[in-house]
Amino acid sequence: MVVYSSGVMEHVEIWGIKMNWFSIVQAFVSSILFVIVFGAAGGFIVLYCPRKFAVWIWGLIFGLTAIFVFNNKIGVGNRLFFDFTYLIMFLSGYWGGWMTVLVTGLIAGGYGLGQETLSSYEFILLFLFGLGGTVLRKFYPEIRKWPPGLWLGFTVIQAIVLLQIRWDNYRQMGPAQISYVILLIFLGFYLSLKFFFYVQEKLCRVFFLDESLKKSNLYLAVFDDRGRPLFLSENLKENNSVKEAVKEQLFPETGNFPLEIHRRGMHINRELNILTVEGKRTLSLDAQATALPRGDMGVMAVLFDITERKQIERDDLYLERVNLVGEMAAGIAHEIRNPMTTIAGFLQFLKTKPEFKGYQNNFELMLQEIKRINLIINDFLACARHKPVDFKVQNLNAIVAAVAPLIQVEAVFSNKYLKVELGDIPDLTLDENEIRELIFNLARNGLEAMEAGGNLTIKTFRDEGEVVLVIQDEGPGMAPEIMEKLGTPFLTTKDGRTGLGLALCYSIAGRHNATIRVETSASGTIFYVRFPFNGSYKFS
């Protein structure tokens, strides 16, 4: 907003029209409308450009706007007129920050200097107003609640600064002319900022929605009645397998699916199993017909990645199965053990009788089976949810180091190799005996799955808020039907085993608030046991 006089013009004219109230209003409205139109265009362009270029685009837009208002001067008296260039600089600082101010100032200032209508002092003042806008942006969103009276006081201060740019003009202007300037500056600032507040709110909603979709497991899509995508969230654009799976579900080869579900007043809710670059994922699809802006029917589909939730549900189901077995065992263990102890005692007694000397092998076999029954009962009891535990603050690495020699013996005996890689991890609250049993069971399963010469690897490391125990073998992997039932009691592929080893591991993990995840392929199987870490213990 520059106030100055012309030494050659007897009458101030805009577009060839002698200045009067009509021309003042016309010039004022055209300037504000141009600011609004360019602001709206900038908001639209920024939506479809990379975010890193946004400040440069806004700088270019504000710079072009400044050139227009620079030439669209508003007369307030004989040979006295001003424009909204400084308003544009202020808006550029508020909207885009210092980088936008730099671009806008170079464009507007360069144009003014080139036209020889802008002094070096005024050129510097452009950037000072831009700096004022960058300061004001710190007060968003509180600034939106400022009353008009506060803006009026703010405007009076700016008007005084602007009128001081050229002291001669200030002395020539009467009270009425100064009032015109203050009023127009106030209206220009107030209307422009109100519009940009509106644009800012709308853009923030779009940006926040876009960022939320990018960082979440939520996919959003809108299709027309022919299956052509009208809108796809950014994460869906990058995932062709998910996009194609959705289209196959919503648009079969025959029939107009959107019209069909619209007529029936129904919506679709189903689960999809999709193979992506990240592996097998489970998605929940919710779709319903929606009216498109031009009046025909389309489909809006919302998908949510529920892979982790389904895994948690499976883990809970495993634990429920294991706990049920453990609770049943706890209820009947005493009743079973008493008669079994009596039977074992009588067998020991009969074994010593000379007349049964020829049945020694039979007695040994029966006693061994009774011992096996006792071991099964012990495994049952260990699966119980309320099994007593002895939690202490200790380090997982120390437990791994203690049990590693036992695993090494079994590995050497079967001509296999053990590798232990212990990372820098914090202390945890653990039951040492239970964790030893978990490690030994998983390691023994890995050794038994491998041929001679295979490597079994045990690793520990920290992953954000968790401590991870990894046990990896080089076996042939597990069949899909085994993976689906993994952790189920009595599930075993080995002769002479109870099938309670993995069930016991899941039960131990549950009592430690840990989770077990399994990855298997033709090159081996990896068990990940993840222990939560609250950050209150020291590192080893």
C-alpha positions in Angstrom: 0.0 0.0 0.0 2.0 3.0 -1.3 0.8 6.6 -0.9 2.4 9.0 -3.3 1.6 11.9 -5.7 2.3 12.3 -9.4 3.9 15.5 -10.6 2.6 15.1 -14.1 -1.0 14.0 -13.6 -3.6 16.7 -12.9 -6.3 14.1 -12.3 -5.8 10.6 -11.0 -7.3 8.1 -13.3 -7.6 4.3 -13.3 -8.2 2.5 -16.6 -8.9 6.0 -18.1 -11.6 6.9 -15.6 -11.4 10.1 -13.5 -11.2 9.2 -9.9 -14.3 9.6 -7.9 -16.2 7.5 -5.3 -17.3 5.1 -8.0 -13.8 4.6 -9.2 -12.4 4.3 -5.7 -14.9 1.5 -4.9 -14.2 -0.1 -8.3 -10.5 -0.1 -7.8 -10.8 -1.3 -4.2 -13.2 -4.2 -5.1 -11.1 -5.3 -8.2 -8.0 -5.4 -6.0 -9.6 -7.5 -3.3 -11.3 -9.8 -5.8 -8.0 -10.3 -7.6 -6.4 -11.2 -4.2 -9.3 -13.7 -3.5 -9.2 -15.2 -7.0 -5.5 -15.7 -7.0 -5.6 -17.0 -3.4 -8.3 -19.6 -4.4 -6.3 -20.6 -7.5 -3.2 -21.0 -5.4 -5.0 -23.2 -2.9 -6.2 -25.4 -5.8 -2.8 -25.7 -7.3 -1.1 -26.5 -4.0 -3.5 -29.4 -3.5 -2.1 -31.1 -6.6 1.6 -30.3 -6.3 4.3 -31.8 -4.1 4.3 -30.2 -0.7 8.0 -29.2 -1.0 7.1 -26.8 -3.8 4.2 -25.1 -2.0 6.1 -22.1 -0.6 7.6 -21.4 -4.0 4.2 -21.6 -5.7 2.6 -19.3 -3.1 5.5 -16.9 -3.6 4.9 -16.8 -7.4 1.1 -16.4 -6.9 1.6 -13.5 -4.4 4.2 -11.9 -6.6 1.9 -11.9 -9.6 -0.9 -10.5 -7.4 1.4 -7.8 -6.2 2.1 -6.7 -9.8 -1.6 -6.4 -10.5 -2.4 -4.4 -7.4 0.7 -2.3 -8.0 -0.9 -1.1 -11.2 -4.4 -0.9 -9.8 -4.0 2.2 -7.7 -6.8 3.7 -5.6 -7.1 7.5 -5.6 -8.0 9.3 -2.4 -7.6 13.0 -3.5 -6.0 15.3 -5.9 -2.9 13.5 -7.2 -2.9 11.2 -4.1 -3.4 7.4 -4.5 -2.2 4.1 -3.0 -2.3 0.4 -3.7 -2.3 -2.9 -1.7 1.2 -4.1 -2.5 2.2 -4.1 1.2 -1.0 -6.1 2.0 0.2 -8.7 -0.4 3.6 -8.8 1.2 2.0 -9.2 4.6 -0.3 -12.0 3.4 2.7 -13.8 1.8 4.5 -13.8 5.1 1.5 -15.0 7.0 0.6 -17.7 4.5 3.9 -19.1 3.4 6.7 -17.9 5.8 10.0 -16.3 5.0 10.7 -18.2 1.8 7.4 -17.1 0.3 8.2 -13.6 1.4 11.5 -13.8 -0.4 10.0 -14.9 -3.7 7.1 -12.4 -3.5 9.4 -9.5 -2.5 11.8 -10.2 -5.3 9.0 -10.3 -7.9 7.1 -7.3 -6.6 10.2 -5.3 -5.7 11.9 -6.1 -8.9 8.9 -4.9 -10.9 8.6 -1.7 -8.9 12.3 -0.9 -9.2 12.1 -1.7 -12.9 9.1 0.8 -13.3 11.1 3.3 -11.3 8.1 3.9 -9.0 9.7 2.2 -6.0 12.6 3.5 -4.0 15.2 1.4 -2.3 13.7 2.4 1.1 10.3 1.1 0.0 11.8 -2.1 -1.4 13.2 -2.8 2.1 9.9 -1.9 3.6 8.2 -4.6 1.5 10.2 -7.3 3.3 9.5 -5.7 6.7 5.8 -6.1 6.1 6.4 -9.7 4.9 8.3 -10.3 8.2 5.3 -8.9 10.1 3.2 -11.5 8.4 5.5 -14.3 9.4 5.3 -13.1 13.0 1.5 -13.0 12.9 1.3 -16.6 11.6 2.6 -17.8 15.0 -0.7 -16.7 16.5 -2.8 -19.0 14.4 -5.5 -20.2 15.2 -6.0 -17.6 18.0 -5.8 -14.9 15.4 -9.1 -16.1 13.8 -10.9 -15.0 17.0 -9.5 -11.4 17.1 -12.3 -8.8 17.2 -12.7 -6.2 14.4 -11.7 -3.5 16.9 -8.3 -5.1 17.4 -7.8 -5.3 13.6 -8.8 -1.6 13.3 -6.1 -0.6 15.8 -3.6 -2.8 14.0 -4.6 -1.1 10.7 -4.2 2.4 12.1 -0.6 1.6 13.1 0.1 0.3 9.5 -1.5 3.3 8.0 0.7 5.7 10.0 3.7 3.7 8.8 2.6 3.8 5.2 1.8 7.5 5.3 5.2 8.2 6.6 6.8 6.6 3.6 6.6 10.0 1.8 6.4 12.9 4.3 5.3 15.4 1.6 2.2 13.4 0.9 1.4 13.0 4.6 1.5 16.9 5.0 -0.7 17.4 2.0 -3.5 15.0 3.1 -6.4 16.2 5.1 -8.2 14.3 7.9 -10.8 13.1 5.4 -8.2 11.6 3.1 -6.3 10.0 6.0 -9.6 8.5 7.1 -10.2 7.1 3.6 -6.8 5.5 3.6 -7.3 4.0 7.1 -10.8 2.7 6.2 -9.6 1.1 2.9 -6.6 -0.4 4.5 -8.7 -1.8 7.3 -11.3 -3.3 4.9 -8.6 -4.7 2.6 -6.7 -6.4 5.5 -9.9 -7.6 7.2 -11.6 -9.0 4.1 -8.4 -10.6 2.7 -7.4 -12.2 5.9 -10.9 -13.5 6.5 -10.8 -15.1 3.1 -7.4 -16.6 3.7 -8.5 -17.9 7.1 -11.3 -19.7 5.2 -8.9 -21.1 2.6 -6.4 -22.1 5.3 -9.1 -24.0 7.2 -10.2 -25.9 4.1 -6.6 -26.7 3.0 -5.8 -27.9 6.5 -8.7 -30.2 6.5 -7.6 -31.7 3.2 -3.9 -31.9 4.2 -4.7 -33.5 7.6 -7.1 -36.0 5.9 -4.4 -36.8 3.3 -1.6 -37.2 5.9 -3.9 -39.2 8.2 -4.7 -41.6 5.4 -1.0 -41.9 4.5 0.0 -42.8 8.0 -2.9 -45.1 8.8 -4.1 -48.5 7.6 -7.1 -46.9 6.1 -7.8 -46.9 2.3 -10.5 -44.7 0.7 -11.8 -44.9 -2.9 -14.7 -43.6 -4.9 -15.6 -45.3 -8.3 -18.2 -44.3 -10.9 -20.8 -46.9 -12.1 -18.3 -48.3 -14.6 -15.6 -49.0 -12.1 -13.4 -46.0 -13.0 -11.7 -44.5 -10.0 -12.8 -40.9 -9.3 -10.8 -40.6 -6.1 -8.1 -42.8 -4.5 -6.2 -42.0 -1.3 -2.5 -41.8 -1.9 -1.7 -45.0 -0.1 -4.2 -46.8 -2.4 -2.7 -45.3 -5.5 0.6 -46.9 -4.5 -0.9 -50.4 -3.9 -2.2 -51.8 -7.1 -3.0 -55.2 -5.6 -5.4 -53.7 -3.1 -7.0 -51.5 -5.8 -7.6 -54.3 -8.2 -9.0 -56.6 -5.5 -11.5 -53.8 -4.5 -12.6 -53.4 -8.1 -13.1 -57.1 -8.5 -15.3 -57.2 -5.4 -17.3 -54.1 -6.3 -17.5 -54.6 -10.1 -18.0 -58.2 -11.2 -18.0 -59.1 -14.8 -21.8 -58.9 -15.1 -24.2 -56.5 -13.6 -24.2 -52.9 -12.5 -23.1 -53.3 -8.9 -23.6 -49.7 -7.7 -27.1 -49.5 -9.1 -27.9 -53.0 -7.7 -26.9 -52.2 -4.1 -28.5 -48.7 -4.3 -31.9 -50.3 -5.3 -31.6 -52.8 -2.5 -30.5 -50.2 0.0 -27.6 -52.4 1.1 -23.9 -52.0 1.8 -21.1 -54.5 1.5 -19.0 -55.6 4.4 -16.6 -58.4 3.9 -13.0 -59.4 4.5 -10.4 -59.7 1.7 -7.2 -61.7 1.8 -4.7 -60.1 -0.5 -1.1 -60.9 -1.4 1.0 -57.7 -1.5 4.7 -56.9 -1.6 4.5 -56.9 2.2 3.1 -60.4 2.3 -0.4 -61.7 2.9 -2.7 -59.0 4.3 -6.3 -59.1 5.5 -8.5 -56.1 4.7 -12.0 -55.2 5.9 -14.0 -53.8 3.0 -17.1 -51.6 3.6 -18.8 -50.2 0.5 -22.0 -48.5 -0.3 -23.6 -46.7 -3.2 -23.3 -43.0 -3.3 -24.7 -40.2 -5.5 -22.0 -38.5 -7.5 -22.0 -34.7 -8.1 -23.3 -35.1 -11.7 -26.3 -37.2 -10.5 -25.4 -40.8 -11.4 -24.5 -43.5 -9.0 -21.1 -44.6 -7.8 -19.5 -46.5 -5.0 -17.6 -45.3 -2.0 -15.3 -47.9 -0.5 -13.4 -47.8 2.8 -10.8 -50.4 3.6 -9.0 -51.0 6.8 -5.9 -53.2 7.2 -6.9 -55.7 10.0 -4.0 -58.0 9.6 -2.6 -57.3 13.0 -6.0 -57.5 14.6 -6.6 -60.9 13.1 -3.3 -62.0 14.3 -4.1 -60.8 17.8 -7.4 -62.7 17.7 -5.6 -65.8 16.6 -3.2 -65.4 19.5 -6.0 -64.9 21.9 -7.7 -68.0 20.6 -4.5 -70.0 21.0 -4.2 -68.8 24.6 -7.8 -69.6 25.3 -7.2 -73.2 24.0 -4.0 -73.6 26.0 -5.6 -72.1 29.1 -8.6 -74.3 28.9 -6.3 -77.4 28.8 -4.3 -76.0 31.7 -7.4 -75.3 33.8 -8.8 -78.7 33.1 -5.5 -80.3 34.1 -5.3 -78.3 37.3 -8.8 -79.6 38.2 -8.1 -83.2 37.6 -4.3 -83.5 38.2 -4.7 -84.5 41.9 -7.4 -87.2 41.0 -5.2 -88.7 38.3 -1.8 -88.5 40.2 -3.1 -90.3 43.3 -4.1 -93.5 41.5 -1.1 -93.4 39.2 1.2 -93.1 42.3 -0.5 -96.2 43.7 -0.2 -98.1 40.5 3.5 -97.2 40.2 4.1 -98.3 43.8 2.5 -101.7 43.2 4.5 -102.1 40.0 7.7 -101.4 41.8 6.7 -103.9 44.5 5.7 -106.7 42.0 8.9 -106.1 40.1 10.9 -107.3 43.1 9.0 -110.6 43.4 10.9 -113.7 42.1 7.8 -115.2 40.5 7.6 -112.1 38.2 11.2 -112.1 37.2 10.3 -113.0 33.6 8.2 -109.8 33.3 10.9 -107.3 34.2 10.8 -105.6 30.7 7.1 -105.3 30.9 7.3 -103.6 34.4 10.0 -101.2 33.1 7.8 -100.3 30.1 4.8 -99.6 32.3 6.8 -97.5 34.8 8.2 -95.5 31.9 4.7 -94.8 30.6 3.6 -93.7 34.1 6.5 -91.3 34.1 5.4 -90.0 30.7 1.9 -89.5 32.0 3.3 -87.4 34.9 5.3 -85.3 32.4 2.2 -84.7 30.3 0.3 -83.6 33.5 3.2 -81.3 34.3 2.9 -79.8 30.8 -0.8 -79.4 31.3 -0.3 -77.6 34.6 2.3 -75.3 33.0 -0.3 -74.2 30.4 -2.7 -73.0 33.1 -3.3 -69.2 33.0 -3.0 -68.9 36.8 0.2 -70.9 37.1 2.4 -69.3 39.9 5.3 -67.3 38.4 8.3 -65.7 40.0 8.9 -62.3 38.2 12.2 -60.6 38.7 13.9 -57.7 36.9 16.7 -59.4 34.9 18.2 -59.4 31.5 17.1 -61.7 28.7 20.7 -62.0 27.4 21.7 -63.6 30.7 19.0 -66.3 30.4 19.9 -67.0 26.8 23.6 -67.3 27.8 22.6 -69.7 30.6 20.5 -72.0 28.4 22.8 -71.9 25.3 25.2 -74.7 26.5 22.3 -77.1 26.9 21.1 -76.3 23.4 24.7 -76.6 22.1 24.9 -80.2 23.5 21.8 -81.2 21.6 23.2 -79.5 18.4 26.5 -81.2 18.6 24.9 -84.6 19.2 22.9 -84.2 16.0 25.7 -82.7 14.0 24.2 -79.2 13.8 25.4 -75.8 14.7 24.3 -73.0 17.1 24.9 -69.3 16.6 24.1 -66.8 19.4 24.0 -63.0 18.7 23.1 -60.9 21.7 22.3 -57.3 21.2 22.3 -54.3 23.6 18.9 -54.7 25.3 17.3 -53.3 28.5 16.3 -55.4 31.6 12.9 -56.9 31.7 10.5 -58.4 34.3 10.8 -62.1 33.7 10.4 -65.5 35.2 13.7 -67.1 34.5 12.6 -70.7 34.6 9.7 -70.1 32.2 11.8 -68.1 29.8 14.5 -70.9 29.8 11.7 -73.4 29.0 10.4 -71.2 26.2 13.8 -70.8 24.6 14.7 -74.5 25.0 11.4 -75.6 23.5 11.7 -73.3 20.5 15.3 -74.2 20.0 14.7 -77.9 20.2 11.9 -77.6 17.6 14.3 -75.8 15.3 17.0 -78.4 15.7 14.6 -81.3 15.0 13.4 -79.5 11.9 16.8 -79.4 10.3 19.0 -81.9 8.6 22.6 -82.4 9.7 24.8 -79.4 9.1 22.1 -76.9 9.6 22.5 -73.7 11.6 20.2 -72.6 14.5 20.5 -68.9 15.3 19.3 -67.2 18.5 19.3 -63.4 18.5 18.2 -60.6 20.8 17.8 -56.9 19.9 15.7 -53.9 20.7 13.0 -52.7 18.4 11.5 -49.4 19.5 9.4 -50.2 22.6 10.1 -53.9 22.5 12.8 -56.4 23.2 12.8 -59.2 20.6 14.0 -62.8 20.9 14.6 -64.5 17.5 15.0 -68.2 17.0 15.7 -69.1 13.4 16.3 -72.5 11.8 17.2 -73.7 8.3 14.6 -76.4 8.0 12.1 -77.0 5.2 9.5 -74.7 6.8 6.0 -75.5 7.9 3.0 -76.5 5.8 0.1 -73.9 5.7 -2.2 -76.3 7.5 0.2 -76.5 10.4 0.7 -72.8 10.5 -3.0 -72.2 10.8 -3.2 -74.4 13.9 0.2 -73.5 15.4 0.1 -73.5 19.2 -3.0 -75.8 19.4 -2.5 -78.4 22.2 -1.6 -81.9 21.0 -0.6 -80.6 17.5 2.6 -82.4 16.6 4.4 -83.8 13.6 6.8 -85.9 15.6 6.4 -89.4 17.0 6.5 -89.8 20.8 5.8 -86.1 21.5 2.8 -84.7 23.3 2.2 -81.6 21.1 2.2 -79.3 24.1 5.6 -77.7 23.6 4.4 -74.8 21.5 1.2 -74.5 23.4 3.4 -74.1 26.5 5.5 -71.4 24.8 2.3 -69.4 23.9 1.1 -69.7 27.5 4.5 -68.5 28.8 4.5 -65.6 26.3 1.0 -64.6 27.4 1.9 -64.5 31.1 4.8 -62.1 30.1 2.5 -59.9 28.0 4.7 -61.0 25.0 3.6 -62.0 21.5 4.9 -64.7 19.3 5.0 -64.2 15.5 6.1 -66.8 13.0 7.6 -66.5 9.5 8.1 -69.7 7.5 9.4 -70.5 4.0 11.3 -73.2 2.2 14.5 -71.9 3.6 13.5 -72.1 7.3 11.3 -70.9 10.1 11.7 -67.8 12.3 10.0 -67.3 15.7 9.9 -63.7 17.0 9.0 -63.4 20.7 8.4 -59.7 21.4 8.5 -58.5 25.0 7.1 -55.1 25.8 9.6 -52.6 27.4 8.4 -49.7 29.5 11.8 -47.9 29.4 12.3 -47.9 33.2 15.2 -50.4 33.3 18.8 -50.1 32.6 20.6 -51.6 29.5 22.9 -54.6 29.7 
